[in-house]
Amino acid sequence: MMISLFDQFASPKLMGFSLVFIALLVPLLFPNSFPRWTNNRFFTTQTWLINRFVNQLMTPLNIGGHKWALLFTSLMLYLISMNLLGLLPYTFTPTTQLSMNMGFAVPLWLATVIIGMLNQPTSSLGHLLPEGTPTLLIPVLVIIETISLFIRPLALGVRLTANLTAGHLLIQLISTAVYVLLPMMPTVAFLTSTILVMLTLLEVAVAMIQAYVFILLLSLYLQENI
């Protein structure tokens, strides 16, 4: 029986109940930094990486933007956890669903826009019209900049979805090729499996980088409005 390549992105169900909710809750079960006398290497590395991330992310922002540090850090760790868990066999990756990524992108983008309109409406609206624009081009540029403003959350969601979906499809295609070639051409199958291992390592990096890019772009949108 032929199975579609995109069946892996369908939300699994058990007794009519969607298991995507369990997949969303699994990262919350990871061990966190409870009070302890000494930290092991995992918690020490985790704390160092989080501190580096927060310092790099919050440096361009003023004091008013630092209150977003906890939200951005938590969201990045959550996205990284879901992306990496989706690379395990027989698992489901919620972040391959555009609806979920848009659910993260739209409210946070809208929050940055509302903050800009409330705190500095003149400067926020000024982004829609570059200084020194000829009079005849003003209506056209305002329309173009408005469209680009409203396309931002769509770009955030589509970028994360497309990168993860493409990686999962490549892994499935190459793993299927290894399975088919193994009884016929073991040498070719071994070389293909080497490529599969390298691709899997690349996807681990992509899973972390895409979560970081998602948060970095949100911080840039926030920087424009505070």
C-alpha positions as CSV (number, residue, x, y, z in Angstrom):
1,M,0.0,0.0,0.0
2,M,1.4,3.4,-1.0
3,I,1.6,6.0,1.7
4,S,1.7,9.7,0.9
5,L,4.8,11.6,1.9
6,F,2.6,14.1,3.6
7,D,0.9,11.6,5.9
8,Q,3.5,12.2,8.5
9,F,2.3,15.7,8.9
10,A,-1.3,14.7,9.7
11,S,-2.3,15.0,13.3
12,P,-2.3,11.4,14.8
13,K,-5.5,10.3,16.6
14,L,-6.2,7.7,19.2
15,M,-9.8,6.7,19.8
16,G,-10.9,9.8,17.9
17,F,-8.8,12.1,20.1
18,S,-6.1,14.2,18.5
19,L,-2.7,13.5,20.0
20,V,-1.4,16.9,18.9
21,F,-2.3,18.2,22.4
22,I,0.0,15.7,24.0
23,A,2.8,16.7,21.6
24,L,2.3,20.3,22.7
25,L,2.6,19.4,26.4
26,V,5.6,17.1,26.2
27,P,8.2,20.0,26.2
28,L,6.7,21.2,29.5
29,L,7.7,17.9,31.1
30,F,11.4,18.5,30.6
31,P,13.5,18.9,33.7
32,N,14.0,22.5,34.7
33,S,16.2,24.4,37.1
34,F,14.7,23.5,40.5
35,P,16.6,24.7,43.5
36,R,19.6,22.4,44.1
37,W,22.9,22.5,45.9
38,T,25.0,21.9,42.7
39,N,24.1,21.9,39.0
40,N,25.2,19.2,36.7
41,R,26.7,19.8,33.3
42,F,23.3,19.9,31.5
43,F,21.9,22.6,33.7
44,T,25.2,24.6,33.6
45,T,25.3,24.5,29.8
46,Q,21.6,25.3,29.6
47,T,22.0,28.3,31.9
48,W,25.0,29.6,30.0
49,L,23.2,29.3,26.6
50,I,20.1,31.1,27.9
51,N,22.2,33.9,29.4
52,R,24.0,34.3,26.1
53,F,20.8,34.3,24.1
54,V,19.1,36.9,26.4
55,N,22.1,39.2,26.3
56,Q,22.4,39.1,22.6
57,L,18.6,39.5,22.1
58,M,18.1,42.3,24.6
59,T,21.2,44.4,23.9
60,P,19.6,46.4,21.0
61,L,16.4,47.0,22.9
62,N,15.9,49.7,25.5
63,I,14.8,49.1,29.0
64,G,11.1,48.9,28.0
65,G,11.8,46.0,25.8
66,H,13.6,43.9,28.5
67,K,10.2,42.9,30.0
68,W,9.8,40.7,26.9
69,A,13.0,38.6,27.7
70,L,11.1,35.9,29.7
71,L,8.5,35.5,26.9
72,F,11.0,35.3,24.1
73,T,13.3,32.9,26.0
74,S,10.5,30.6,27.0
75,L,9.1,30.6,23.5
76,M,12.4,29.8,21.9
77,L,13.1,26.9,24.3
78,Y,9.6,25.6,23.6
79,L,10.0,25.8,19.8
80,I,13.4,24.1,20.0
81,S,12.0,21.3,22.1
82,M,9.2,20.6,19.7
83,N,11.4,20.9,16.7
84,L,13.9,18.4,18.1
85,L,11.3,16.0,19.4
86,G,9.8,15.9,16.0
87,L,13.1,14.4,14.6
88,L,12.6,11.2,16.8
89,P,11.1,8.2,15.1
90,Y,7.3,7.7,15.4
91,T,6.7,11.3,16.7
92,F,4.7,14.2,15.4
93,T,6.0,17.7,14.9
94,P,3.4,20.3,15.8
95,T,5.6,23.1,14.3
96,T,5.1,21.7,10.8
97,Q,1.5,22.9,11.0
98,L,1.1,26.4,9.6
99,S,-2.0,27.1,11.8
100,M,0.0,26.6,14.9
101,N,3.0,28.7,13.8
102,M,0.6,31.5,12.7
103,G,-1.0,31.2,16.2
104,F,2.4,32.1,17.6
105,A,3.3,34.7,15.0
106,V,0.1,36.8,14.7
107,P,-0.6,37.6,18.3
108,L,3.1,38.5,19.1
109,W,3.4,40.6,15.9
110,L,0.2,42.3,16.7
111,A,1.3,43.1,20.2
112,T,4.4,44.8,18.9
113,V,2.3,46.9,16.5
114,I,-0.1,47.9,19.2
115,I,2.7,48.8,21.6
116,G,4.2,51.0,18.9
117,M,0.8,52.7,18.1
118,L,0.3,53.4,21.8
119,N,3.8,54.6,22.8
120,Q,5.0,56.4,19.7
121,P,2.2,56.6,17.0
122,T,4.1,59.2,14.9
123,S,7.2,57.1,14.6
124,S,5.3,53.9,14.0
125,L,3.2,55.4,11.2
126,G,6.4,57.1,9.9
127,H,7.8,53.7,8.9
128,L,5.1,53.5,6.2
129,L,6.5,56.5,4.4
130,P,10.3,56.9,4.0
131,E,11.7,60.4,4.4
132,G,12.2,62.3,1.1
133,T,9.6,60.4,-0.9
134,P,8.4,62.3,-4.0
135,T,4.8,63.4,-3.7
136,L,3.6,61.3,-6.6
137,L,5.0,58.1,-5.0
138,I,3.5,58.7,-1.6
139,P,0.2,56.7,-2.2
140,V,2.0,53.8,-3.8
141,L,4.7,53.6,-1.1
142,V,2.1,53.7,1.7
143,I,0.3,50.8,0.1
144,I,3.5,48.8,-0.4
145,E,4.7,49.4,3.1
146,T,1.3,48.5,4.6
147,I,1.3,45.3,2.7
148,S,4.8,44.5,3.8
149,L,3.8,45.2,7.4
150,F,0.8,42.8,7.3
151,I,2.9,40.1,5.5
152,R,5.4,39.9,8.4
153,P,3.4,37.4,10.6
154,L,2.7,35.3,7.5
155,A,6.4,35.2,6.7
156,L,7.2,34.2,10.2
157,G,4.8,31.3,10.2
158,V,5.6,30.1,6.6
159,R,9.4,30.3,7.1
160,L,9.2,28.0,10.2
161,T,6.7,25.6,8.6
162,A,8.5,25.4,5.2
163,N,12.0,24.7,6.6
164,L,10.8,22.0,9.0
165,T,8.5,20.4,6.4
166,A,11.2,20.3,3.8
167,G,13.7,18.7,6.2
168,H,11.2,16.0,7.2
169,L,10.4,15.2,3.6
170,L,14.1,14.9,2.7
171,I,14.7,12.5,5.6
172,Q,11.8,10.4,4.7
173,L,12.8,10.2,1.0
174,I,16.4,9.2,1.7
175,S,15.4,6.7,4.4
176,T,13.0,5.1,2.0
177,A,15.8,4.9,-0.6
178,V,18.1,3.2,1.9
179,Y,15.4,0.7,2.8
180,V,14.8,-0.1,-0.9
181,L,18.4,-0.2,-1.9
182,L,19.7,-2.3,1.0
183,P,18.8,-5.8,-0.4
184,M,19.8,-4.9,-3.9
185,M,22.9,-2.7,-3.6
186,P,24.2,-2.8,0.0
187,T,27.2,-0.5,-0.9
188,V,25.0,2.2,-2.4
189,A,22.6,1.8,0.6
190,F,25.5,2.3,3.0
191,L,26.6,5.5,1.2
192,T,23.1,6.7,1.2
193,S,22.7,6.0,4.9
194,T,25.8,8.2,5.5
195,I,24.1,11.0,3.7
196,L,21.0,10.4,5.8
197,V,23.0,10.7,9.0
198,M,24.6,14.0,7.8
199,L,21.2,15.3,6.8
200,T,19.8,14.4,10.2
201,L,22.6,16.3,11.9
202,L,21.8,19.2,9.6
203,E,18.1,19.1,10.5
204,V,19.1,19.2,14.2
205,A,20.9,22.5,13.5
206,V,18.0,23.8,11.4
207,A,15.5,23.0,14.2
208,M,17.5,25.2,16.6
209,I,18.3,27.9,14.1
210,Q,14.7,28.3,12.9
211,A,13.5,28.7,16.5
212,Y,16.2,31.4,17.1
213,V,15.4,33.2,13.8
214,F,11.7,33.2,14.7
215,I,12.4,35.0,18.0
216,L,15.1,37.2,16.5
217,L,12.7,38.6,13.9
218,L,10.0,39.2,16.6
219,S,12.6,41.1,18.7
220,L,13.5,43.3,15.6
221,Y,9.8,44.0,15.1
222,L,9.6,45.0,18.8
223,Q,12.7,47.2,18.4
224,E,11.0,49.2,15.7
225,N,8.0,50.0,18.0
226,I,9.6,50.9,21.3
